[in-house]
Amino acid sequence: MATSESWSDPERCPFCGARLASPGAGFVDHTAESPDCEAKFETWRDRISDDVTGGWSG
């Protein structure tokens, strides 16, 4: 996480703190353009995958 253990600003990347173009699609675009953030996001998804009943919808 950029500055804390919780993501409190949806307009910034929780991994590097960069400003996002938008909270949803902007985050997806950012991870596609930032290999480091994409890797951190995939690690996060792997860690919580058992907590998401039915898996990811998107």
PyMOL commands that set and color helices and strands:
alter all, ss='L'
color gray80, all
select helices_A, chain A and resi 25-33+35-51
alter helices_A, ss='H'
color red, helices_A
deselect
rebuild
show_as cartoon
